[in-house]
Amino acid sequence: MAEAKKKTTAKAKTTKVKAAIADDQDIAVIASEVIVETIDAETKPVITEAPKEKKLAKAGKRSAKAIEAVEEKVAKEERKESDDDAEKPKQHSNPTRSRLARRGKNFRKNAEAVEVGKIYELKEAIAIAQKTSHVKFDASVELHVNLNVDPRHADQNIRDNLVLPAGTGKSIRVAVLTDDAAAATKAGADFAGNEELLAQLDKNQMNFDILIAVPTLMAKLGKYARMLGPRGLMPNPKSGTVTTDVAKAVKEAKAGRVEYRVDSTGIVHLAVGKVSFTEAQLMENVQAVLQSIKNNKPASVKGSYFKVVHLATSMGPSVTVDLSSVN
């Protein structure tokens, strides 16, 4: 049909041209009209439809929110690449202050009494530690000993307990899990008993600092291990809190028995007294702890046993101790 229509149109135009020639008309004008009409006849009208809007998903990559986020990201990257940002003045960040500069003014004032890089003898270190305590309460004097051990080896996992000659300076509350509550109370225990103590543990009441138990009743504490263990209150034979001699254990706990254990980095941290102690009392306690650590030196450790020894008070500056005065 389309080809037949084209032929009919072409014949009509040819006839029109011939007639124009016969009438002496302007052939150029007629020819242009024929060409225009031929093009119009052969060209089909093209109907353009408006582009359909893409349907957006409710969620996912095709959602309106996701598309908007992508456009914002692209625009952000374009802004970064543009030279506009280069024209903005650069902001200079403040340099990081030293650790001492970030401390409080009282600490910085007391830290001036400790010379940087200087090593003090034990007696002098104790005096400076007491002098540089700036807190209002009776601070503890702490001993930190870095040992040449690897705690991953069982024989180098240093652990022991001892009674400090001058005590700890703390008021210790002692509880005893025993069937003979009268004997434990007579020895100085603050609370003693069997079912009564377990009833308090059932209510998560731990009104004691040290818990001592006789071996026959240790099985009853098994279900409280997760509660007592993380707090360091679970009785242990190595710490002297599981014993048949309850009276001796209570007296030692009241007198100032402490337990120490090397941490994962090979350091022993232990409080050896209070700032209110005399220098002689602190000296006795420090020497007792250092002697106990020496006695537990593993045979597999070669070379120097002590790396570094420091003395410090609660929230006070650290003082390095001369190893020659320790060994």
C-alpha positions as CSV (number, residue, x, y, z in Angstrom):
1,M,0.0,0.0,0.0
2,A,2.7,2.4,0.9
3,E,4.6,1.8,-2.4
4,A,1.5,2.2,-4.5
5,K,0.6,5.4,-2.8
6,K,4.1,6.8,-3.5
7,K,3.9,5.9,-7.2
8,T,0.5,7.6,-7.5
9,T,1.8,10.7,-5.9
10,A,4.9,10.7,-8.1
11,K,2.8,10.4,-11.3
12,A,0.6,13.3,-10.3
13,K,3.6,15.5,-9.7
14,T,5.1,14.6,-13.1
15,T,1.8,15.5,-14.8
16,K,1.7,18.8,-13.0
17,V,5.3,19.6,-14.2
18,K,4.4,18.7,-17.8
19,A,1.4,21.0,-17.7
20,A,3.4,23.8,-16.3
21,I,5.9,23.5,-19.1
22,A,3.1,23.6,-21.6
23,D,1.8,26.8,-20.1
24,D,5.3,28.4,-20.0
25,Q,5.3,28.7,-16.2
26,D,8.4,29.0,-14.0
27,I,9.7,25.5,-13.9
28,A,12.0,26.2,-10.9
29,V,9.0,27.2,-8.7
30,I,6.9,24.3,-9.8
31,A,9.8,21.9,-9.2
32,S,10.4,23.2,-5.7
33,E,6.7,22.8,-4.8
34,V,6.8,19.3,-6.2
35,I,9.9,18.4,-4.1
36,V,8.3,19.8,-0.9
37,E,5.0,18.0,-1.5
38,T,6.9,14.8,-2.3
39,I,8.8,15.0,0.9
40,D,5.6,15.7,2.9
41,A,3.8,12.8,1.3
42,E,6.6,10.3,1.9
43,T,7.3,11.4,5.4
44,K,5.0,9.9,7.9
45,P,4.0,11.9,10.9
46,V,6.0,10.9,14.0
47,I,4.1,11.0,17.2
48,T,6.4,11.5,20.1
49,E,5.2,10.4,23.5
50,A,6.2,12.1,26.7
51,P,8.9,9.9,28.5
52,K,7.3,7.8,31.2
53,E,8.5,8.5,34.7
54,K,10.5,5.7,36.2
55,K,8.8,4.0,39.1
56,L,10.8,4.2,42.3
57,A,11.1,1.3,44.7
58,K,10.1,1.7,48.3
59,A,13.4,0.6,49.5
60,G,16.8,-0.5,48.2
61,K,19.1,1.1,45.6
62,R,16.2,2.2,43.4
63,S,14.4,4.1,46.2
64,A,14.2,7.9,46.2
65,K,16.3,8.1,49.4
66,A,19.1,5.9,47.9
67,I,19.1,7.9,44.7
68,E,19.3,11.2,46.5
69,A,22.2,9.9,48.7
70,V,24.1,8.9,45.5
71,E,23.5,12.3,44.0
72,E,24.8,14.0,47.1
73,K,27.9,11.8,47.1
74,V,28.6,12.6,43.5
75,A,28.1,16.3,44.2
76,K,30.4,16.1,47.2
77,E,33.1,14.5,45.1
78,E,32.8,17.2,42.5
79,R,33.2,19.9,45.1
80,K,36.3,18.2,46.3
81,E,37.8,18.1,42.8
82,S,36.9,21.7,42.2
83,D,39.4,24.5,42.9
84,D,36.9,26.3,45.2
85,D,38.2,24.5,48.2
86,A,41.8,25.5,47.4
87,E,40.8,29.1,47.8
88,K,39.5,28.6,51.4
89,P,42.0,29.4,54.2
90,K,43.5,26.3,55.8
91,Q,42.7,25.7,59.5
92,H,45.7,24.9,61.6
93,S,45.1,22.2,64.2
94,N,46.5,22.8,67.7
95,P,49.6,20.6,68.4
96,T,49.1,17.7,70.8
97,R,50.1,18.7,74.3
98,S,52.4,16.5,76.4
99,R,51.0,14.2,79.0
100,L,52.2,16.4,81.8
101,A,50.6,19.5,80.2
102,R,47.2,17.7,80.2
103,R,47.4,17.1,83.9
104,G,45.8,19.2,86.6
105,K,47.6,22.2,88.1
106,N,48.1,20.5,91.4
107,F,49.7,17.5,89.8
108,R,51.9,19.7,87.6
109,K,53.0,21.6,90.7
110,N,54.0,18.5,92.6
111,A,55.6,16.9,89.6
112,E,58.2,19.7,89.7
113,A,59.7,18.0,92.7
114,V,60.5,14.9,90.6
115,E,63.4,15.5,88.3
116,V,62.9,14.1,84.8
117,G,65.2,11.1,84.1
118,K,66.6,11.0,87.6
119,I,66.7,7.7,89.5
120,Y,66.3,7.9,93.3
121,E,67.3,5.6,96.1
122,L,64.5,3.7,97.8
123,K,64.5,5.9,101.0
124,E,64.5,9.1,99.0
125,A,61.9,7.8,96.6
126,I,59.5,7.1,99.6
127,A,60.0,10.6,101.0
128,I,59.3,12.2,97.6
129,A,56.2,10.1,97.0
130,Q,54.8,11.1,100.3
131,K,55.6,14.8,99.7
132,T,54.0,14.9,96.2
133,S,50.6,13.6,97.2
134,H,48.2,16.4,96.6
135,V,44.8,14.7,97.3
136,K,42.8,15.5,100.4
137,F,42.3,11.9,101.4
138,D,44.8,9.5,102.9
139,A,46.2,8.2,99.6
140,S,47.8,4.8,99.1
141,V,51.5,4.3,98.3
142,E,51.8,2.0,95.3
143,L,54.7,-0.2,94.3
144,H,55.1,-1.1,90.6
145,V,57.7,-3.6,89.7
146,N,58.4,-4.5,86.0
147,L,59.9,-8.0,85.9
148,N,61.9,-9.8,83.2
149,V,59.3,-12.6,83.0
150,D,56.9,-14.0,80.5
151,P,53.6,-14.7,82.2
152,R,52.5,-17.0,79.4
153,H,54.9,-19.6,80.8
154,A,53.5,-21.3,83.9
155,D,56.7,-21.2,85.9
156,Q,57.1,-17.4,85.3
157,N,53.5,-16.5,86.3
158,I,54.6,-14.9,89.6
159,R,52.0,-15.1,92.4
160,D,52.3,-15.0,96.2
161,N,50.9,-13.5,99.4
162,L,52.5,-12.1,102.5
163,V,51.7,-10.1,105.6
164,L,52.9,-6.5,105.5
165,P,55.0,-5.8,108.7
166,A,53.3,-2.4,109.1
167,G,49.9,-3.4,107.8
168,T,47.9,-2.0,104.9
169,G,46.4,1.0,106.8
170,K,42.9,-0.2,105.8
171,S,40.1,-1.5,107.9
172,I,39.5,-5.0,106.6
173,R,36.1,-6.8,106.9
174,V,36.6,-10.6,107.1
175,A,33.9,-13.1,106.6
176,V,34.3,-16.9,107.3
177,L,32.4,-19.7,105.8
178,T,32.5,-22.3,108.6
179,D,30.3,-24.5,110.8
180,D,32.1,-23.2,113.9
181,A,31.0,-19.6,113.8
182,A,31.9,-18.9,117.4
183,A,35.6,-19.8,117.0
184,A,35.9,-17.6,113.9
185,T,34.2,-14.6,115.6
186,K,36.4,-15.0,118.6
187,A,39.5,-14.9,116.3
188,G,38.3,-11.5,115.0
189,A,36.0,-12.3,112.0
190,D,33.4,-9.7,111.3
191,F,30.9,-12.3,110.1
192,A,30.9,-16.0,110.3
193,G,28.5,-18.8,109.6
194,N,27.3,-21.3,107.0
195,E,23.7,-21.0,105.8
196,E,23.5,-17.4,107.0
197,L,26.5,-16.4,104.8
198,L,25.2,-18.3,101.8
199,A,21.8,-16.6,102.2
200,Q,23.5,-13.2,102.0
201,L,25.3,-14.3,98.8
202,D,21.9,-15.4,97.3
203,K,20.8,-11.8,97.8
204,N,24.1,-10.5,96.2
205,Q,25.1,-9.0,99.5
206,M,28.9,-9.0,100.0
207,N,29.6,-7.0,103.1
208,F,33.2,-8.1,103.4
209,D,36.7,-7.5,101.9
210,I,38.1,-11.0,102.4
211,L,36.2,-14.3,102.4
212,I,37.8,-17.3,104.2
213,A,36.4,-20.8,103.9
214,V,37.2,-24.2,105.3
215,P,37.9,-26.9,102.6
216,T,34.9,-29.0,103.4
217,L,32.5,-26.2,102.5
218,M,34.2,-24.9,99.3
219,A,31.8,-27.0,97.2
220,K,28.9,-24.7,98.3
221,L,30.7,-21.7,96.8
222,G,30.8,-23.1,93.3
223,K,27.6,-21.5,92.1
224,Y,28.8,-18.1,93.4
225,A,32.1,-18.3,91.5
226,R,31.0,-15.9,88.8
227,M,30.0,-13.3,91.4
228,L,33.0,-13.6,93.7
229,G,35.8,-14.4,91.2
230,P,35.8,-11.1,89.2
231,R,35.9,-9.2,92.5
232,G,38.8,-11.2,93.8
233,L,36.8,-12.5,96.7
234,M,36.8,-16.2,95.8
235,P,38.7,-18.2,98.5
236,N,41.9,-19.8,97.2
237,P,44.5,-22.0,98.8
238,K,47.4,-20.1,97.2
239,S,46.2,-16.9,98.9
240,G,45.7,-18.6,102.2
241,T,41.9,-18.1,102.3
242,V,41.1,-21.8,102.1
243,T,42.4,-23.4,105.3
244,T,41.5,-25.5,108.3
245,D,43.3,-23.0,110.7
246,V,40.6,-20.3,110.5
247,A,41.9,-18.4,113.6
248,K,45.4,-17.9,112.0
249,A,43.9,-16.9,108.6
250,V,41.6,-14.3,110.2
251,K,44.5,-12.8,112.3
252,E,46.7,-12.5,109.2
253,A,43.9,-10.9,107.2
254,K,43.4,-8.4,109.9
255,A,47.1,-7.8,110.3
256,G,47.5,-6.8,106.6
257,R,47.9,-9.9,104.4
258,V,48.1,-8.9,100.7
259,E,48.3,-10.9,97.6
260,Y,50.1,-10.0,94.4
261,R,50.2,-11.4,90.9
262,V,52.1,-10.4,87.8
263,D,49.9,-9.0,85.0
264,S,50.0,-9.9,81.3
265,T,52.8,-7.4,80.7
266,G,55.0,-8.8,83.5
267,I,54.4,-6.0,86.1
268,V,53.4,-6.4,89.7
269,H,51.1,-3.7,91.1
270,L,50.6,-3.5,94.8
271,A,49.6,-1.0,97.5
272,V,52.2,-1.1,100.3
273,G,50.7,1.4,102.8
274,K,49.3,4.9,103.2
275,V,50.8,8.4,102.9
276,S,50.1,8.8,106.6
277,F,52.6,6.0,107.4
278,T,56.1,6.9,108.6
279,E,59.1,6.4,106.2
280,A,60.2,3.5,108.4
281,Q,56.9,1.7,108.1
282,L,56.8,2.2,104.3
283,M,60.4,1.1,104.0
284,E,59.6,-2.2,105.9
285,N,56.6,-2.9,103.7
286,V,58.4,-2.2,100.5
287,Q,61.4,-4.3,101.4
288,A,59.1,-7.2,102.5
289,V,57.3,-7.1,99.1
290,L,60.5,-6.9,97.1
291,Q,62.1,-9.8,99.1
292,S,59.0,-11.9,98.5
293,I,59.2,-11.2,94.7
294,K,62.9,-12.1,94.8
295,N,62.2,-15.4,96.5
296,N,59.8,-16.3,93.7
297,K,62.3,-15.7,90.9
298,P,61.9,-18.5,88.3
299,A,64.9,-20.7,87.6
300,S,64.3,-20.2,83.8
301,V,64.9,-16.4,84.0
302,K,68.4,-15.4,83.0
303,G,70.0,-12.0,83.5
304,S,68.5,-9.2,85.4
305,Y,65.2,-10.1,87.2
306,F,64.1,-6.5,87.9
307,K,63.7,-4.2,85.0
308,V,62.2,-1.0,86.5
309,V,60.8,-0.2,89.9
310,H,58.5,2.8,90.5
311,L,56.8,4.3,93.6
312,A,53.7,6.5,93.3
313,T,50.7,7.6,95.4
314,S,47.1,7.6,94.3
315,M,46.9,10.3,91.6
316,G,50.4,11.4,92.3
317,P,53.6,11.5,90.1
318,S,55.8,8.4,89.7
319,V,59.3,8.2,91.2
320,T,61.8,5.8,89.6
321,V,63.7,3.7,92.2
322,D,67.4,2.9,91.8
323,L,67.7,-0.9,91.3
324,S,71.0,-1.0,93.2
325,S,69.1,0.0,96.4
326,V,66.5,-2.8,95.7
327,N,68.7,-5.7,94.9
